[in-house]
Structures are given as structure tokens and as C-alpha cells.
Amino acid sequence: MHLDYTRSAYKGKVYTSYRIARSVRQGGKIRKEVLFSLGTLNLLQVKQIRLILHTVKRPDDVLVALEQILPTTAVSYLDVAVANFFWDDWGLDLALPESTESDLSTRLVARILTINRCVDPCSHYRIPKWVSRTALPDMLHIDTERLNDDKIYYELDKIEQNKSQIEKYILEVTKSRSPKSYQFVNYDLSSSYFVGIKCNLSRFGKSKDNQPYQRQVVLAILVNSDGYPFKWDVFPGNKAEVDTLEENIMACQELGVDSVTMVFDRGLVSKKNLAILLEKEVKFISALDKPQIPKVEGIDLRPFAKLPERNAETYLKSLSNFKSFDGVVFYQDLGVKGQLRYVLSVNVNLLREERKLRRQKLRQFDKFFKNFNEELKNAKRNRDQGPIRRTLEDQLKKLKIVRFFDELSLKPITVKRTLANGERKPVSSFQAKLKKKPEAIAEAKLLDGVCVFVSNHTEKRGRRYAMTAARIIQAYRDKTEIEDAFKNMKSILKLRPFFVNTEEHVRAVFTICVLAYHINKTLALKRKEIEGKDYLNSPELYDPFTDCKMVTLKDPESGAYRNKVIPPSRETKNLLRHLGLADLLQGQM
């Protein structure tokens, strides 16, 4: 049945008459049969009757008054849908083994945990409740009754058991998407601590989270030049940085990453590590710690004794063997010494900052020292040498200027103190003497803004090096990609602190965060292309999608219900269209 109409004219006016009709077949032809006439109708009546007829055609639909519609739940939809899309975009199901033993497979639990890390990180015992507040049960057909913390911990064990398979898959995908991204790979470490939990893997060590009194683990990742991790490890919290590199050199070879250059921080440079790299014929780029720089054969720091702050650029340009990298960094290729090649650089902005900071520290200590001596001079009680020495030495260590002063000496003095009754009482105190070492300050100034890069890229094409000194500097600069990865995982994905207490679970949580980082970085790069702003380490990465929730609408009379998505703003619709995700709203509103 359908609503039909006819039009007729009378005295210059057009009249519309409506009727209920149906199509019938007679003699092999379709004709219209009028069931009954309705006469003239207004627009509202036309809409209502058409809605009734539409409902009659669809037995699953019910006709209900607007005021009777009851919204029962509202759950997160678009943010989890976006993260879920990028899980599929990366094909991350293929990184994990297929399982038929349970509807809640390792693949599905890993997907749930990864999406949670992306949009709303929470502890594992809260995951089931979080899932029930999202559209994931409908999207992924999740039996929420069977999703509990025991199941999650069981699957974390499975995720850890398949870590090497996950790494291999990520490597294959990233290489196929961007083969050139493996010309340089960056290696670095960070740490994450524990709160109220004892883990056999955790140890006290050098904290990068300013949590020296918490047990921790050391986190290591290798990323390609696009910034995507393809190898990651968790070490005991007391493992020295220099002792972690060898395992990852071997890992690069095992994963088939050949003809690459490893780029790593200066803290990993040691004779042992450099010897291993040379022995394995693995190309690398790193930098020396400042105390190592004067020991480089043939290096001459004397020109820097006259290096002025204000006109540093002009002075460096005047040196015939220095070239400009970007107007701020100037460099000199020192060539090959033994088996290694060195490149000397000066960053004039860093030079000014380091000299300014040193002056501030020295002035701060001078003021503290003067006030402290004045306090000792007016002591109201006997003072001991030990606490006085510790106070001054701690201040020097705090400011990191110990090497700029001679050994501390304390001269005993007697302070005459007048008591309330007028009696004079002698008080034993001291006056501290501490002399600056101008030669140490001048020596430090020679290294202000100075960096020496070290590499085994010694091959030449004709008279020139195959890899230029400028390319070595740029490769080291690009280490910021790995810094972004750690920042996102620890601050946005909430990798710190850890709330699990077995080695397997700690490692699996790190793996989940790595997978979540791949999703976050992919979304951030696409948004940056569209909007021109980098949201990678911003809590606003998923903000445009958070208000678009799925609401369940119910008719109390019939018990029928429908899920509908709250329409997003026009800006969000445009963003989805540019991201190629407009289909996420198809049929949902």
C-alpha cells in the first residue's frame, strides 16, 4: 500500500486529493487499485500517514509517539570506531595467531586492550566495565560476561609468547609501506616505574622519570626513520644502558634489517659496543659525551677559546675548515681516526644557553655561599664541620659545578652571643673558604655548544665520503622520532606506572602500548596533513570523535529498540571525510 494523490483545478485553484492505493497485477499488467479516499490533507498528515504505511511494510518497525521514545544507554562510538579502523588498516589481527578455542580470542583481547590504550587508558580490572560503556560489544560481537581480569591476564601471557611474531609482522608491513624508512634506525631507552607492586623484573636504577625511590624497568625500542617501532624490549631496572645495545645489534640482523645504519644516543657509546658494531659490520651514528671529546685524536679545541657569544656565527664562518649546516650549527669533518670517523659541530644557540646557564649557577652559588657564611658568622649554637661540609657539597652537586671549585676549607671562629640575662656566651662556628678554578671554567667553555659525532661510515666515492658529514648530523638529529614514541607511550598511553606484577604481563603491556602507538601515530600524521597541527602527543588527538556516541532508543510498549549514533558536528564530518572514514557513520544515524 502507498499514499497516492490526484490534482484537479476549480475556478483557477488547484486541489490535491489523497487516497490509499495498492498495485495489483491483472492480465499480465500492473494497475493501481484505490482502497479508500482520504480527501485533502495538510503536510503533517501526509508525513504521518506515509510513516504508518512504511511501518506496515516493515514488521520489525513500530509506530511510537515521540514522547514515548525512551533513551536507555549512551556509549562511546566514534572514538573507538576510529581506533578500530586503524587496527584493521594495519591488519594487526595477522600479527597474532588465529584461535578457535574461544570467541574471545587472543586477537580480539589484544584489539580491545589496544583500543583502550588509544582512547581511554585504564587498569586491566576496569577494562570489562569500560568495554560495556562503548559500542565495542556490538561492533566486535563481544560477550562481555566472559571478559574479566582473569581472561585478560591469560591473554597477556599469550601476547607475550607471540611477541617475536608481532615484531616480524610489524617489520614486514612497515618495510613494504616505506622501504626507504630502514636506511636509518634509531635505538634508545627509557624507564617506567611501579607503584605498590613488586615484580621480579623491577629493580632500583637510574630513573628517567624522576622517580629514584621507585622500582623500575628499562624500556628499549628500535624505530625506523618514519618513527614506527619494529623491535622492543624490557630489561631489569638496574641494567646499564651500554649493556643493552649488543642484543639489539643481533636483533637487527635476525630480523633481516640489513644495509641499515643504527643511530643511538651518546649514553650508549662504549669501547665494547663500538667494537661489536665494527666486528658485526653494522653501520652506526652516535655522539660522544663531552668528557670524551678532548680525547679524540687530532681534535683542536683552541679556536673555541676565542669564540664570542654575540658574534659566534661570524667567527665560525671565518674559520676556513668549518661549514654551515643550517646557520645555527657549524661543522668540520675530522676524517677517519683508526676505524672511526668523527664530525665536530658547534651549535651557537646551545653555546649561548650553556654559557648563560653556567653564569647563573655560579651567581646562585655565590649568593648561597655568602648567605651561608653570614649565618655561620651569627651562629646561635655550636656548629659541627660535618653538616656544614655536606650542605655546601650538596649545593655544588645539585648545581653540577663541583669541578669549578678547589677543595673546601673551614676556618674555626668563636661567636660571642649575648643571652637574655645579659650574659656573654661563646659559640663555636666556622667560616667557609672556597676558591673558584678559572682554568676549569675556561676548559668547560671550550666545549660549550660542541658535539662530536662518531660513525663507521668511512667509505669514499673518489675523494669524497659516500655519506656526507651533513647527512650524519641530520640522521642524529632525527632521533626526535624515538623521543616522540616514548613520550606518547608514557604520557598519552599511560605506560607509567605499571600496575601488573609478572614479567610476562609487563612485557605484554609494553607490546600493547607499541601497537597503540602505531595507531596513534598514523592518525596524528593524517590529521597533521589535513589540519596542519601535530596532535601526536596531545590529549586532543581523539577529541573530535568523543562526543559522537551511540544511543539506544526503546519503545516501552512493544519493547522494540534501535541503536542510533548522535550526529557529529560539521567539522567532525569534514575531518572524517578527509581521513577517508566517512563510512563509519554510514547507516548509523
C-alpha positions as CSV (number, residue, x, y, z in Angstrom):
1,M,0.0,0.0,0.0
2,H,1.1,3.6,-0.6
3,L,-0.3,7.1,-0.4
4,D,-1.4,8.3,-3.8
5,Y,-2.9,11.6,-4.9
6,T,-4.7,13.4,-7.7
7,R,-4.8,17.1,-8.6
8,S,-7.8,19.0,-10.0
9,A,-8.5,22.6,-10.9
10,Y,-11.6,24.6,-10.0
11,K,-12.1,28.3,-10.6
12,G,-8.4,28.9,-11.0
13,K,-7.3,26.9,-7.9
14,V,-5.5,23.5,-7.8
15,Y,-6.7,21.0,-5.3
16,T,-4.9,17.8,-4.1
17,S,-6.9,14.8,-3.0
18,Y,-5.1,11.9,-1.3
19,R,-6.1,8.2,-1.3
20,I,-4.7,4.9,-0.1
21,A,-3.9,2.7,-3.1
22,R,-2.1,-0.5,-3.9
23,S,-0.6,-2.0,-7.1
24,V,-2.3,-5.2,-8.4
25,R,-1.5,-7.4,-11.4
26,Q,-4.3,-8.1,-13.9
27,G,-3.8,-9.8,-17.2
28,G,-0.1,-9.5,-17.0
29,K,-0.3,-5.8,-16.4
30,I,0.2,-3.7,-13.2
31,R,-2.6,-1.3,-12.4
32,K,-3.5,0.9,-9.4
33,E,-6.4,-0.1,-7.1
34,V,-7.8,2.6,-4.8
35,L,-8.7,1.2,-1.4
36,F,-10.2,4.3,0.0
37,S,-10.1,8.1,-0.4
38,L,-8.8,10.5,2.3
39,G,-9.6,13.8,0.7
40,T,-7.4,16.8,1.3
41,L,-4.6,16.6,3.9
42,N,-2.0,19.0,5.3
43,L,1.7,18.4,5.1
44,L,1.9,16.9,8.7
45,Q,-0.9,14.5,8.0
46,V,0.8,13.4,4.8
47,K,4.0,12.6,6.7
48,Q,2.2,10.8,9.4
49,I,0.3,8.6,7.0
50,R,3.4,7.8,5.0
51,L,5.1,6.8,8.2
52,I,2.2,4.5,9.1
53,L,2.4,2.8,5.7
54,H,6.2,2.5,6.0
55,T,5.8,0.8,9.3
56,V,3.1,-1.6,7.9
57,K,5.6,-2.7,5.2
58,R,8.3,-3.4,7.8
59,P,7.0,-5.7,10.6
60,D,10.2,-5.1,12.6
61,D,9.3,-1.4,12.9
62,V,6.8,0.0,15.3
63,L,4.9,3.3,15.4
64,V,5.5,5.3,18.5
65,A,4.8,8.8,19.7
66,L,7.9,11.0,20.1
67,E,7.3,11.5,23.8
68,Q,7.2,7.7,24.3
69,I,10.7,7.1,23.0
70,L,13.0,6.1,25.9
71,P,16.8,6.6,25.5
72,T,18.2,3.8,27.7
73,T,22.0,4.0,27.2
74,A,24.6,6.2,25.6
75,V,28.0,4.6,24.9
76,S,31.2,5.8,23.2
77,Y,31.2,5.1,19.5
78,L,33.2,7.2,17.1
79,D,36.5,7.4,19.0
80,V,36.6,3.6,19.4
81,A,35.4,3.2,15.8
82,V,38.3,5.3,14.6
83,A,40.9,3.4,16.6
84,N,39.3,0.1,15.5
85,F,39.5,1.2,11.8
86,F,43.3,1.8,12.1
87,W,43.7,-1.6,13.8
88,D,42.2,-3.1,10.7
89,D,44.2,-0.7,8.5
90,W,47.4,-2.1,9.9
91,G,46.0,-5.6,9.7
92,L,47.1,-6.3,13.3
93,D,45.0,-9.4,13.6
94,L,47.5,-11.0,11.3
95,A,50.3,-10.3,13.8
96,L,48.7,-12.7,16.3
97,P,47.9,-16.4,15.9
98,E,44.4,-17.4,14.8
99,S,42.5,-19.2,17.6
100,T,39.3,-21.2,17.5
101,E,39.3,-22.2,21.2
102,S,37.3,-19.2,22.3
103,D,35.1,-16.4,20.9
104,L,37.3,-14.1,23.0
105,S,40.5,-14.9,21.1
106,T,43.9,-13.5,21.7
107,R,43.4,-11.4,18.6
108,L,40.2,-9.9,20.0
109,V,41.5,-9.3,23.5
110,A,44.7,-7.6,22.1
111,R,42.4,-5.4,19.9
112,I,40.3,-4.4,22.9
113,L,43.4,-3.6,25.0
114,T,45.0,-1.6,22.2
115,I,41.9,0.5,21.5
116,N,41.5,1.2,25.2
117,R,45.1,2.4,25.4
118,C,44.4,4.7,22.4
119,V,41.3,6.4,23.6
120,D,40.9,5.9,27.4
121,P,43.7,4.0,29.1
122,C,42.6,2.3,32.3
123,S,43.7,-0.6,34.6
124,H,43.0,-4.2,33.4
125,Y,40.4,-4.9,36.1
126,R,38.4,-1.9,34.8
127,I,38.6,-3.0,31.2
128,P,35.3,-5.0,31.3
129,K,33.4,-2.0,32.6
130,W,35.0,0.3,30.1
131,V,34.1,-2.1,27.2
132,S,30.4,-2.1,28.3
133,R,30.4,1.7,28.1
134,T,31.5,1.6,24.5
135,A,30.0,0.4,21.2
136,L,32.7,-2.4,21.0
137,P,30.3,-5.2,22.1
138,D,28.1,-4.5,19.1
139,M,31.0,-3.7,16.7
140,L,33.1,-6.7,17.6
141,H,30.4,-9.1,18.9
142,I,32.0,-9.3,22.4
143,D,30.5,-11.5,25.1
144,T,31.0,-9.1,27.9
145,E,30.0,-11.7,30.5
146,R,33.2,-13.7,29.7
147,L,35.5,-10.7,29.6
148,N,37.1,-10.4,33.0
149,D,40.5,-9.7,34.5
150,D,41.4,-13.4,34.7
151,K,40.7,-13.7,30.9
152,I,42.8,-10.5,30.2
153,Y,45.8,-11.8,32.2
154,Y,45.6,-15.2,30.5
155,E,45.7,-13.5,27.1
156,L,48.5,-11.2,28.2
157,D,50.6,-14.3,28.6
158,K,49.6,-15.3,25.0
159,I,50.5,-11.9,23.7
160,E,54.0,-12.1,25.3
161,Q,54.5,-15.6,23.9
162,N,53.9,-14.2,20.4
163,K,56.0,-11.1,20.7
164,S,58.6,-12.2,18.1
165,Q,55.8,-12.9,15.6
166,I,54.3,-9.5,16.2
167,E,57.7,-7.8,15.7
168,K,58.2,-9.8,12.5
169,Y,54.8,-8.7,11.2
170,I,55.3,-5.1,12.0
171,L,58.7,-5.1,10.3
172,E,57.2,-6.6,7.2
173,V,54.4,-4.2,7.0
174,T,56.5,-1.1,7.7
175,K,59.1,-2.2,5.2
176,S,56.5,-2.8,2.5
177,R,54.9,0.6,3.1
178,S,58.1,2.5,3.2
179,P,61.3,0.6,2.2
180,K,63.5,3.6,2.5
181,S,62.5,4.1,6.1
182,Y,65.0,1.5,7.1
183,Q,68.1,3.3,5.8
184,F,68.4,4.6,9.4
185,V,67.0,3.0,12.5
186,N,67.0,4.7,15.9
187,Y,67.7,3.0,19.2
188,D,67.0,4.4,22.6
189,L,65.9,3.6,26.1
190,S,63.6,5.0,28.8
191,S,62.3,3.7,32.1
192,S,58.9,3.2,33.7
193,Y,58.3,2.6,37.4
194,F,55.9,0.6,39.6
195,V,53.6,1.8,42.4
196,G,52.8,-0.6,45.2
197,I,53.7,-3.7,43.2
198,K,56.6,-6.0,43.4
199,C,57.8,-7.5,40.1
200,N,60.8,-9.8,39.7
201,L,61.9,-7.7,36.7
202,S,61.8,-4.5,38.6
203,R,64.9,-3.0,40.2
204,F,66.2,0.3,41.6
205,G,68.2,2.1,38.9
206,K,68.9,5.4,37.2
207,S,65.4,6.8,36.7
208,K,64.4,8.8,33.7
209,D,61.0,9.6,35.3
210,N,62.4,11.5,38.3
211,Q,61.2,8.5,40.5
212,P,64.6,7.4,42.0
213,Y,62.8,5.8,45.0
214,Q,60.6,3.5,43.0
215,R,61.4,0.2,41.4
216,Q,61.5,0.3,37.7
217,V,62.2,-1.4,34.4
218,V,64.2,-0.2,31.4
219,L,62.3,0.0,28.1
220,A,64.1,-0.2,24.8
221,I,62.8,0.4,21.3
222,L,64.1,0.4,17.7
223,V,62.2,2.7,15.3
224,N,62.6,3.2,11.6
225,S,63.1,6.7,10.2
226,D,59.3,7.2,9.9
227,G,59.1,6.8,13.7
228,Y,57.4,3.4,13.8
229,P,58.8,0.8,16.3
230,F,59.7,-2.6,14.9
231,K,61.6,-4.1,17.8
232,W,61.2,-3.5,21.6
233,D,62.5,-5.0,24.8
234,V,62.1,-4.7,28.6
235,F,65.2,-5.0,30.8
236,P,65.6,-5.1,34.6
237,G,65.6,-1.6,36.1
238,N,69.2,-1.7,37.1
239,K,70.6,-2.7,33.7
240,A,73.2,-0.2,32.4
241,E,72.3,1.4,29.1
242,V,75.5,0.5,27.5
243,D,74.8,-3.2,28.2
244,T,71.6,-3.3,26.2
245,L,72.9,-2.4,22.7
246,E,74.5,-5.8,21.8
247,E,71.2,-7.7,22.0
248,N,69.6,-5.2,19.6
249,I,72.5,-5.3,17.2
250,M,71.9,-9.0,16.9
251,A,68.2,-8.5,16.7
252,C,68.6,-6.2,13.6
253,Q,70.5,-9.0,11.9
254,E,68.0,-11.7,12.9
255,L,65.1,-9.6,11.7
256,G,66.7,-9.2,8.3
257,V,67.3,-5.5,8.6
258,D,70.5,-5.2,6.6
259,S,72.2,-2.3,4.9
260,V,70.9,0.0,7.7
261,T,72.6,2.5,10.0
262,M,71.8,2.3,13.7
263,V,71.5,5.7,15.3
264,F,71.8,5.9,19.1
265,D,72.4,8.3,21.9
266,R,75.8,9.2,23.4
267,G,75.0,7.3,26.6
268,L,75.3,4.0,24.7
269,V,78.8,4.7,23.4
270,S,81.4,2.4,24.9
271,K,84.6,0.7,23.6
272,K,82.8,-2.6,23.8
273,N,79.7,-1.5,21.9
274,L,81.8,0.1,19.2
275,A,84.0,-3.0,18.9
276,I,80.9,-5.2,18.5
277,L,79.4,-2.9,15.8
278,L,82.7,-2.9,13.9
279,E,83.0,-6.7,14.2
280,K,79.4,-7.3,13.0
281,E,80.0,-4.7,10.3
282,V,76.9,-2.8,11.4
283,K,76.9,0.8,10.3
284,F,76.1,3.3,13.1
285,I,76.0,7.0,14.0
286,S,76.2,8.3,17.6
287,A,77.9,11.2,19.5
288,L,80.5,11.4,22.3
289,D,79.9,12.6,25.8
290,K,81.7,15.9,26.5
291,P,84.5,14.3,28.6
292,Q,85.3,12.0,25.7
293,I,85.7,14.9,23.1
294,P,89.2,16.2,24.1
295,K,90.5,12.6,23.9
296,V,89.7,12.3,20.1
297,E,93.0,12.1,18.2
298,G,93.8,15.3,16.3
299,I,91.0,17.4,17.7
300,D,91.9,21.0,18.3
301,L,89.6,23.0,20.6
302,R,91.9,26.0,20.9
303,P,89.9,28.1,18.3
304,F,86.9,27.9,20.7
305,A,88.8,29.8,23.4
306,K,88.2,33.0,21.4
307,L,84.7,32.0,20.4
308,P,82.4,35.0,21.3
309,E,78.8,34.6,22.2
310,R,77.4,37.6,20.4
311,N,79.1,37.1,17.0
312,A,79.7,33.3,17.2
313,E,78.3,32.8,13.7
314,T,80.7,35.3,12.1
315,Y,83.6,33.9,14.0
316,L,82.9,30.3,12.9
317,K,82.4,31.4,9.3
318,S,85.8,32.9,9.4
319,L,87.4,29.5,10.1
320,S,88.2,28.0,6.8
321,N,87.6,24.4,7.8
322,F,84.1,25.0,9.1
323,K,80.9,24.8,7.1
324,S,77.4,26.0,7.9
325,F,74.8,23.2,8.4
326,D,71.7,25.4,8.9
327,G,73.0,28.8,10.0
328,V,72.9,27.7,13.7
329,V,75.1,24.6,13.5
330,F,78.6,24.7,12.0
331,Y,80.7,21.7,11.4
332,Q,84.0,20.3,10.4
333,D,84.7,16.7,9.1
334,L,87.6,15.5,11.1
335,G,88.0,12.5,8.9
336,V,89.0,8.9,10.0
337,K,90.9,8.1,13.1
338,G,91.7,4.4,13.2
339,Q,88.4,2.7,12.2
340,L,86.1,5.5,13.1
341,R,85.1,8.8,11.5
342,Y,84.5,12.0,13.6
343,V,82.5,15.1,12.8
344,L,82.9,18.2,15.0
345,S,80.0,20.6,15.3
346,V,79.1,23.8,17.2
347,N,75.5,24.8,17.9
348,V,75.7,28.6,18.5
349,N,72.3,28.7,20.2
350,L,73.3,25.9,22.6
351,L,76.6,27.6,23.2
352,R,74.8,30.8,24.4
353,E,72.4,28.8,26.5
354,E,75.2,26.7,28.2
355,R,77.3,29.8,29.0
356,K,74.3,31.7,30.3
357,L,73.3,28.7,32.5
358,R,76.8,28.4,33.9
359,R,76.9,32.0,34.8
360,Q,73.5,31.8,36.5
361,K,74.6,28.7,38.5
362,L,77.8,30.3,39.7
363,R,76.0,33.5,40.7
364,Q,73.4,31.4,42.5
365,F,76.0,29.5,44.4
366,D,78.0,32.8,45.2
367,K,74.8,34.2,46.8
368,F,74.1,31.0,48.7
369,F,77.7,30.8,49.9
370,K,77.7,34.4,51.1
371,N,74.4,34.0,53.0
372,F,75.5,30.7,54.5
373,N,78.8,32.2,55.7
374,E,76.8,35.1,57.2
375,E,74.6,32.6,59.0
376,L,77.6,30.8,60.4
377,K,79.1,34.1,61.5
378,N,76.0,34.8,63.6
379,A,75.5,31.2,64.8
380,K,73.4,30.9,68.0
381,R,74.7,27.4,68.8
382,N,77.8,25.4,68.3
383,R,78.3,24.2,64.7
384,D,79.9,20.9,63.5
385,Q,82.1,20.6,60.5
386,G,80.3,17.6,59.0
387,P,76.9,19.1,58.4
388,I,78.5,22.3,57.1
389,R,80.6,20.4,54.6
390,R,77.6,18.3,53.5
391,T,75.4,21.4,53.0
392,L,77.9,23.1,50.8
393,E,78.9,20.0,48.9
394,D,75.2,19.1,48.3
395,Q,74.6,22.5,46.8
396,L,77.6,22.2,44.5
397,K,76.4,18.7,43.3
398,K,72.8,20.0,42.9
399,L,74.1,22.7,40.6
400,K,76.6,20.4,38.9
401,I,79.5,22.8,39.4
402,V,81.8,20.8,41.8
403,R,84.7,20.8,39.3
404,F,84.8,24.6,39.2
405,F,85.9,24.9,42.8
406,D,89.0,24.0,44.8
407,E,88.7,21.8,47.9
408,L,86.5,23.4,50.7
409,S,88.3,24.6,53.8
410,L,86.7,25.6,57.1
411,K,88.3,28.1,59.5
412,P,87.1,27.8,63.1
413,I,85.8,31.1,64.7
414,T,84.2,32.0,68.0
415,V,81.0,33.9,68.1
416,K,80.1,36.0,71.2
417,R,76.4,35.6,71.8
418,T,74.6,37.8,74.4
419,L,71.9,35.8,76.3
420,A,68.6,37.3,77.5
421,N,70.1,37.8,81.1
422,G,72.9,39.8,79.6
423,E,75.5,37.1,80.0
424,R,78.0,36.6,77.1
425,K,78.3,33.1,75.8
426,P,81.0,31.8,73.3
427,V,79.7,29.8,70.4
428,S,82.0,27.6,68.2
429,S,81.4,28.1,64.5
430,F,83.3,28.3,61.2
431,Q,83.9,30.4,58.1
432,A,84.0,28.5,54.8
433,K,86.5,29.3,52.1
434,L,86.0,28.1,48.6
435,K,88.1,29.3,45.7
436,K,87.0,29.1,42.0
437,K,89.1,27.3,39.5
438,P,89.3,29.7,36.5
439,E,91.2,27.1,34.4
440,A,88.3,24.6,34.9
441,I,85.7,27.2,33.9
442,A,87.8,28.1,30.8
443,E,88.2,24.4,29.9
444,A,84.4,23.9,30.1
445,K,83.8,27.0,27.9
446,L,85.8,25.3,25.2
447,L,83.1,22.6,24.9
448,D,80.0,24.9,25.1
449,G,77.7,24.0,22.2
450,V,80.2,21.5,20.9
451,C,79.2,18.0,19.8
452,V,81.4,15.3,18.2
453,F,79.6,12.7,16.1
454,V,81.2,9.3,15.6
455,S,80.4,6.8,12.8
456,N,81.9,4.0,10.8
457,H,80.7,5.5,7.5
458,T,84.3,5.7,6.2
459,E,83.7,4.7,2.6
460,K,84.6,7.1,-0.2
461,R,83.5,7.8,-3.7
462,G,86.5,9.3,-5.3
463,R,87.9,11.9,-2.9
464,R,84.6,12.4,-1.1
465,Y,82.9,10.4,1.6
466,A,79.9,8.4,0.4
467,M,78.0,9.7,3.4
468,T,78.4,13.4,3.9
469,A,79.1,14.9,7.3
470,A,75.9,16.9,7.0
471,R,73.9,13.6,6.5
472,I,75.5,12.2,9.6
473,I,74.4,15.3,11.6
474,Q,70.9,15.1,10.2
475,A,70.5,11.4,11.0
476,Y,71.4,12.1,14.6
477,R,69.0,15.0,14.8
478,D,66.2,12.8,13.6
479,K,66.3,10.9,16.8
480,T,63.4,13.0,17.9
481,E,61.2,10.4,16.4
482,I,62.1,7.9,19.1
483,E,61.6,10.6,21.8
484,D,58.1,11.2,20.5
485,A,57.4,7.5,20.8
486,F,58.4,7.3,24.4
487,K,56.6,10.5,25.3
488,N,53.4,9.2,23.7
489,M,53.6,5.8,25.3
490,K,54.4,7.1,28.8
491,S,52.1,10.2,28.9
492,I,49.3,9.6,26.5
493,L,49.0,5.8,26.6
494,K,49.8,5.7,30.3
495,L,52.6,3.2,30.3
496,R,53.8,4.6,33.6
497,P,53.4,3.5,36.2
498,F,53.0,-0.3,35.7
499,F,50.1,-2.0,37.6
500,V,51.0,-5.6,36.7
501,N,53.4,-7.8,38.6
502,T,54.7,-10.6,36.4
503,E,57.5,-10.3,33.8
504,E,55.2,-11.7,31.1
505,H,52.5,-9.1,31.8
506,V,54.9,-6.2,32.0
507,R,56.3,-7.2,28.6
508,A,52.8,-7.7,27.1
509,V,51.6,-4.3,28.3
510,F,54.6,-2.7,26.6
511,T,53.7,-4.6,23.4
512,I,50.1,-3.4,23.6
513,C,51.4,0.2,24.0
514,V,53.6,-0.2,21.0
515,L,50.7,-1.4,18.9
516,A,48.6,1.5,20.2
517,Y,51.4,3.9,19.3
518,H,51.3,2.7,15.7
519,I,47.6,3.6,15.6
520,N,48.0,7.0,17.3
521,K,50.9,8.0,15.1
522,T,49.0,7.0,11.9
523,L,46.0,9.1,13.0
524,A,48.2,12.0,14.1
525,L,50.1,12.1,10.7
526,K,46.8,12.1,8.8
527,R,45.4,14.8,10.9
528,K,48.6,16.9,10.5
529,E,48.3,16.6,6.7
530,I,44.7,17.8,6.9
531,E,44.8,20.4,9.7
532,G,48.5,21.4,9.8
533,K,48.8,20.7,13.5
534,D,50.7,17.8,15.2
535,Y,48.3,16.1,17.8
536,L,50.6,13.1,18.4
537,N,51.4,13.9,22.0
538,S,48.3,15.9,22.6
539,P,45.3,14.7,24.6
540,E,43.2,16.2,21.8
541,L,44.1,13.5,19.3
542,Y,40.7,11.8,19.6
543,D,38.7,14.9,20.8
544,P,36.8,15.5,17.6
545,F,35.3,12.0,18.0
546,T,34.4,11.7,21.7
547,D,31.0,13.5,21.6
548,C,29.7,11.2,18.9
549,K,28.1,8.5,21.0
550,M,25.7,5.6,20.2
551,V,22.3,5.9,21.9
552,T,19.9,3.0,22.4
553,L,16.3,4.2,21.8
554,K,13.5,1.9,23.2
555,D,9.7,1.8,22.8
556,P,8.3,0.8,26.3
557,E,5.1,-0.5,24.8
558,S,6.5,-3.0,22.3
559,G,10.0,-3.5,23.8
560,A,11.5,-2.7,20.3
561,Y,14.8,-0.8,20.3
562,R,17.2,0.8,17.9
563,N,20.8,1.9,18.2
564,K,21.4,5.4,16.7
565,V,24.6,7.5,16.6
566,I,24.4,11.1,17.7
567,P,25.3,13.1,14.5
568,P,28.8,14.7,14.8
569,S,29.5,18.3,14.2
570,R,30.0,19.5,10.6
571,E,33.7,20.0,11.4
572,T,34.0,16.3,12.5
573,K,32.1,15.1,9.4
574,N,34.6,17.0,7.2
575,L,37.5,15.6,9.2
576,L,36.2,12.1,8.7
577,R,35.7,12.7,5.0
578,H,39.3,13.9,4.6
579,L,40.5,10.9,6.7
580,G,38.6,8.5,4.4
581,L,36.5,7.4,7.4
582,A,33.0,8.7,6.4
583,D,31.8,5.1,6.1
584,L,32.0,4.9,9.9
585,L,28.7,6.9,10.0
586,Q,27.1,5.0,7.2
587,G,23.8,3.6,8.4
588,Q,24.4,4.6,12.0
589,M,22.4,7.9,12.1
